[in-house]
Amino acid sequence: MILTVFEISVLISKWVIYLSVAAVIGGTLMQYLIKGQPNLGISVTKYTGLGAVLGLIAVSINYFAQVGAFAESGLMGIFDAQMHAFLWPTQVGQTVFWRLIGFGLMLVASGLLLYKNRYIKTFSAVLAILSCLLIAVTFTFIGHSTELGLLAQGLILIHVLIIGSWIGAFYPLWKLCSTDDNSDDNIVIKNVMDTFGRLGIVIVILVLLSGMGMVWMLFDSPTELISSNYGIAVTIKLCLVAIILFIAAWHKLVLVPKLTIANPSLAKQKLQKSIGLEALIAVLILATTAVLSSVLGPMSLG
């Protein structure tokens, strides 16, 4: 299959959208977990703000690339007024509109969060949560779930929120391991990691349940997981998720407990490298998801 420039643009911009969604949702979660760490809080605020900016850019590029692909009149097709008039009232246009609103709200929330006023911070937190929910809901407007009913859309909503919370937290957790090497900081890191580990149990359960539910709805037979291109891509994604789960278990059971015992500095370095590996695998998972939703499709919906 040879992809056009517009199709490649749609694919890459969708991948960046997924990264941005993870940044804003995971960053919002980490703002709660790292209370009392002002310096790290500023870094996480900049992280969510950058995610919002990239999201705004990627959503815009994705929309114009779709317009150009439908117009089939070269690069100038992105300005085709008739095609804009056709696409904007559809689910594609609705999705773009609400994602722009969602990322815009997060950008405002990130800016307000830099203020020290307690009421402004509270308002920004409410705004950030609203932004995350709004962005997550847009994933129910388009894609395979729209053909499978409300249950599938509910599973997609849960899946986006949970995966975003999990993957988007990797950078703040990695950054947390960059703090000065002293006993107080190591205790803070361990406490945050322990809290995230407890949340991780719930996250893993919800990821598995929502993921298995969607797989069950998308495939008529388990053999499609190895007999179709879509199934093979899903299998690759599941394998990558399994690797991350293994690494997360390694953190919880081995590396995190070592932060406050003998040679905590070495344990922190190993933990940071391991989180970096998790983040790299997560990027591959989101890239696979972009391919699944842009290029391939399940046989059951064919």
N, C-alpha and C positions, 0 to 999 in steps of 0.2 A: 504494500500500500504506500503510494507516494502522496505526501501531504503538501498542500499548497502553503504559501507564505502566511495566508490568513489563518489556516488551520493550525499551523505551528504557533502563531501568535496567540490564538485562543487557548491552546494547550499550555504554553508557558505562562500566560497571564493567569490562567486558572490555578496553576501550581502556586504562583505568588499569592493569589487570593487565599488559598488554603494556609500558606505560611502566615499570612497576615491575620487570618481568623484565629489561628493558634496563638499568635503573639498577643492579641488583645484579650482573648479569653484566659489563657494561661497567666498573662501578666496581671490581670485583674484578681485572679485567685491568689497569686503570690503577694500582692499588696496586702492582703489580709494575713498571710502567714508570716510576713517579715516585719510586722509592727514592732517598733522599738529600734529599727535599724535605719535611721534617716538617710545615710549615705547610699545604702543599697536601695532604699525606697526611691530615691531620685533616679538611680540607674534603671530601675524597673519602670518608672514613669516614662522615661525617655524611650524605653523599649516598646511600651504599648503605644506611645505616640508615633514612633517610627512605623510600627505595624499598621496603625491607622492611615498614615500617609501612603505607605506602599499599597494598602488596600484600596484607597481612593484611586490611585494611579492604575492599578491592575484591573479594577472593575471597569474603569473607563476604556482602557485598551481592549479588554475582552469584548465589551459591547461594540466598539467601532470595528473590531476585527470580524465579529459576527455579521455586522452590516455589510462589510466589504465582501465577505464570503458569499452572502446571499445575492449581492448585487452582481457579482461576476463581471465586473467591468474594470478590473485593475485597481491600482492604488486609489484612484479618485472615487472608487465605489464606496469608500467609507463616508463620503459626503452625499450619497444618493438620498435625496429628500423623500422620494417615494418609498424607499426601503426603510428609512427611519420611521415614516408614518405607519408602515406595516408592522414593524417589530415593537415599537414602543408601547402600544396598547396591550401587547401579549404578555404572557408570563415572563418572557425574557426581559421586557421593559420594566415590569413590576419588580423583578428581582434586582435589576440594576438600580432602580430608584431607591428601594429600601436598604440596599447595601451601602449606597452612598450616604444615606441618612445615618445608618448605623456606624459606619467608620467616621463620619463627620462628628457624631456625638462623642465617640471615643477620643477623637482628637481634642475636642473641647474639654472633656473630662480630664484628660492627661495634663492639659494646660492649667486647669483649676486646681489639680492635685498638688501643684508646686507651691500653692499658697499655704500659709501656716494657720490661717483662720479655721477654727474647728467646724463652723457651719458650712463654709465653702468646701472643705474636705468631705463632709457628709454628703453635700449635694453632688459633688463630683463622683463619689462612690455610687450613689443611686443612678447617676447618669451612665456610669461605666457598666453597671449591671444591666440597665435597660438596653444599652448598645449591644452587649453580648447576646442578650435574648433576641433582639431584633435581627442581628446578623445570622444567628443560628436558625431562626424561623425561615429565613429566605431560602434555605436549602430544601425546604418542603415545597417550594413553589415550582421547582423544575427538577428534571432528572427522572430516574426510573421509579422513584417512590410515588410520583403523581399518578402512575398507572396502576398502582397496587393498593390504593386506598388509605384511609386514615391511620390504620395501625402501622403501616410502613412509614408514613410521614412522621408519626410519633417516635418510631425507632430511630429515624434519621435525626430528628431534633435532639434526642438524648445522646445519640452517637456523636454528633458534632460538638455538643457542649462538653461531653466527657473527654473525647479525644483532644479537643482544644485545650481543656484544662491540663491534661496530662503532658502533651507534647509542648505546649506553650510555656510550661513551667521549667523546661530543661535549661534554657539560657539563664534565668534568674538563679536557679540552683547551682549552675556552673559558676556564675558570678559570685555567689555566696562563698564558694570554696576559695575565692581569691583574696579573702580578707586576711588581715595580719595574723601571723601564727602565734597566738597566745591562748591560754587556757580558757579565758572568758569567751573569746570568739569561737573556739572549738565547741564549747558547750552550747552556744547559740546555734551553730551549724547543726549539731546533733539534735537539738530540740526541733528545729525546723524540719530536718530530714525525718525525724521520728513522726512528726505530725503529718508530713506529706506521705510517709509510708502507711500510716493508718488510713488516710484518705485514699491512698493507692489501692488498698484492698477493695474498697467500695468501687473505685474507678475500674479496676480489673473486672469485677463481677458485672458491672453495667456494660463495659465494652464487650465482654464475651456474650452476654445475653442479647444485647442489641445487634451485635455482629452476626451471631448465629441466627437470630430472627430474620435478618435481611437476607442472609445466604439461603435460608429455607424458602423465602418468598421468591427469590430471584432465579432459583434453579429447580427444574422439574425433576432432575435426577442427580445424585452425588457424582455420577460418572462425568457430568459436564464440567466438574472442577479440573479434570485432566484431559477432556476431549474437545474443549472449545478454547479459543484464544482468551475470551473473557474469563472463563473458569481458571485457566492457567495464571492469568494476571492476579485474580483473587487469591489463588493458592500462594503465589509469591508474596502477596501482601500479608496473608495470614502467617507465613513463615517468618517474615520480618517482625511482625507483632510478637510472635513467640520468642524471638531473640531478645526483644526489648523486655519482655516479661521476665526472662531468665536473668538479664542484667539487673533489673529492678530487685529481684529476689536476692541477688548477690550483694547489692547495696544494703538492703534491709538486714540481712542475716550476718554479713561479714564485715563490710567496710564501715558502715555507720557506727556499729558498736566500738570500733577501734579508735574513733575520734577522741575519746576521753581516756584512753589507756596508753600503754607503751607506744612510743614513736607516733604520736597523732599527726605530726607533720607529713610523714610518709603516707599515712592513711588518707589524709586530705588530698594529697597530690593524686593518689590512685583513684579516689572518688571523683575528683574533677575530670581526670582523663576518661573515666568510665562514663560519666554524664555526657561528656563530649561525644563519645561513641554512640550513646543513646540518641543524642540529637542528630547525628549523621544518619543513623538508621531511620529516624523519624522523618527526615527530609526525603529519603528514598520512599518511605511509605506514602507520603503526600504526593510525590511524583507519580507513583503507581496509581494512586486514587485519581489523579488528574487524567491519566491515560484511560482508566476505566470509565470515567464519566464523559470523556470527550471523543475518544476514538473507537472504543469497543462497546459492546452491549450484550446483555444476556440473551441466550437462545429463547428463553421462555417468553421474552417480550418481542421477539423478532417477527 
